[in-house]
Amino acid sequence: MKKLLIIVLILLIIQLPWFAALIRCEIDTKQHGEELMDAYKGYSEVEYWIDGYDWAKVIKYTEDYAEVYYINEWDTGSYGSLIVYNHINGKWIPQGGCHTVWTRAGGNADSFVWPYWYHSPWGGEYRKRFERSDL
């Protein structure tokens, strides 16, 4: 019985970072989602891919930088996209277009976004490319 308790505690401790990240995303989405969810509108390089999304989550948020994860679901498949925004002159502006992270609609994107790893596997190059170094 003691070994089982130790194993359960170890598994819970291992999962704590994931639970904390999910909670952080939910809080950021609740606090900042309204200002970010439709910030892509008017930018044709991302609007085509994101317009009509089914749901979205704020993955990362600071005063000058945000990452929003959009999910589009159809009868023929679905895909997840990540848009990086910089806050410039009082406006959230998409940086680097729309990155399709994963797809179940016949494409070959097969990455994932933490903490939503259970959607598909993810690298990290896209975030690194557009993070502002002057912050």
C-alpha positions in Angstrom: 0.0 0.0 0.0 2.8 2.4 0.8 4.5 1.7 -2.6 1.2 2.5 -4.4 0.9 5.8 -2.5 4.4 6.8 -3.4 3.8 5.9 -7.1 0.6 8.0 -7.1 2.4 10.9 -5.5 5.2 10.8 -8.0 2.7 10.7 -10.9 0.9 13.7 -9.4 4.1 15.7 -9.0 5.1 14.9 -12.6 1.8 16.3 -13.8 1.8 19.5 -11.8 3.6 21.6 -14.4 1.1 20.6 -17.0 -1.9 21.4 -14.8 -0.3 24.7 -13.9 0.2 25.6 -17.6 -3.5 24.7 -18.4 -4.7 26.9 -15.5 -2.4 29.7 -16.7 -3.8 29.5 -20.2 -7.4 29.5 -18.9 -6.7 32.6 -16.8 -5.0 34.4 -19.7 -7.8 33.5 -22.0 -10.4 34.8 -19.5 -8.5 38.0 -18.8 -7.2 38.9 -22.3 -9.1 36.7 -24.7 -11.6 39.4 -25.7 -8.8 41.8 -26.9 -6.9 39.1 -28.7 -9.3 36.6 -30.2 -10.2 38.7 -33.2 -7.0 40.7 -33.5 -6.2 38.8 -36.7 -9.1 40.5 -38.6 -7.9 42.9 -41.3 -4.6 41.0 -41.8 -5.2 38.9 -44.9 -2.1 36.7 -44.4 -3.7 35.2 -41.3 -7.4 36.0 -41.7 -7.9 33.5 -44.5 -6.7 30.6 -42.2 -8.3 31.7 -38.9 -11.7 33.3 -39.8 -14.5 31.2 -38.4 -12.4 29.4 -35.8 -14.2 27.1 -33.4 -12.3 28.0 -30.3 -9.1 29.7 -29.2 -6.8 29.9 -26.1 -4.3 32.5 -25.1 -1.1 30.5 -24.7 1.3 33.3 -23.6 0.6 36.9 -22.6 2.7 39.9 -21.7 2.0 43.6 -22.2 3.9 43.6 -25.6 3.6 39.9 -26.7 1.0 37.3 -27.0 0.5 33.8 -28.5 -3.0 32.6 -29.4 -3.8 29.1 -30.4 -6.8 28.7 -32.7 -8.7 25.5 -33.6 -10.8 25.1 -36.7 -12.9 21.9 -36.9 -14.8 20.7 -40.0 -16.6 17.5 -41.1 -13.6 16.7 -43.3 -10.9 17.3 -40.6 -9.5 19.9 -38.3 -6.3 21.9 -37.7 -4.7 24.0 -35.0 -2.9 27.3 -35.7 -0.6 29.6 -33.7 -0.4 33.3 -34.2 2.2 35.4 -32.5 1.1 39.0 -31.8 3.2 42.1 -30.8 1.5 45.1 -29.2 2.6 48.0 -31.3 1.1 51.5 -31.0 -1.8 50.3 -28.9 -2.8 47.5 -31.4 -2.1 43.8 -31.5 -0.4 43.0 -34.8 0.2 39.4 -36.1 3.9 38.7 -36.6 5.1 36.1 -39.2 1.7 35.0 -40.5 -0.2 32.0 -39.4 1.6 28.8 -38.4 -0.4 25.6 -38.8 0.8 23.6 -35.9 -1.1 20.3 -36.6 -3.7 19.1 -39.1 -6.1 16.3 -39.4 -7.3 17.6 -42.8 -4.8 16.0 -45.1 -1.8 18.2 -44.5 1.6 17.3 -43.0 1.8 19.6 -40.0 2.4 17.4 -37.0 3.6 19.6 -34.1 1.9 20.6 -30.9 1.4 23.6 -28.6 2.1 23.3 -24.9 0.0 22.7 -22.7 -2.3 21.3 -25.3 0.2 18.5 -26.3 -2.5 15.9 -26.6 -3.6 17.5 -29.9 -0.4 16.6 -31.8 3.5 16.7 -31.4 5.2 20.2 -31.5 8.7 21.7 -32.0 9.5 25.2 -30.9 11.1 27.0 -33.8 8.1 29.2 -34.6 8.0 30.9 -31.2 11.7 31.5 -31.1 11.7 33.1 -34.5 9.1 35.8 -33.5 9.8 36.6 -29.9 10.9 40.1 -29.4 14.4 40.4 -28.1 14.1 44.0 -27.0 11.6 43.3 -24.2 
